[in-house]
Amino acid sequence: MKTWREIRQEVLERDNRQCQVCGKEHSAQVHHIIPRSQGGTNELSNLIVLCGRCHMLISPVPPWLITKLWQIPETEIPAAAEAVQARIDEVMGRKGRSEGVIE
């Protein structure tokens, strides 16, 4: 059984350490598409590399903190979060097909 460190490294290498939403290089956050708290697993098909900004937008982070760190007006956060999620859905649909995963 692989350790989280090994799985994380595999995902970072698969995605070329590049945010799969905005394309930022040298990104190092691995996101669970279906959160582990909701039954998600550490399977490669459930993991994606994101930059800090994109990861924070779809994580349970208070809006004031997102505004402070990323200068995104609080009123624009919901639309930005929806755009990030839509891009994740699009990217993972492609990854699933290329890895033989049925959607």
Secondary structure by P-SEA (a helix, b strand, c coil): cccaaaaaaaaaaaacccccccccccccccccccccccccccccccbbbbcaaaaaaaccccaaaaaaaccccccaaaaaaaaaaaaaaaaaaaaaaaacccc
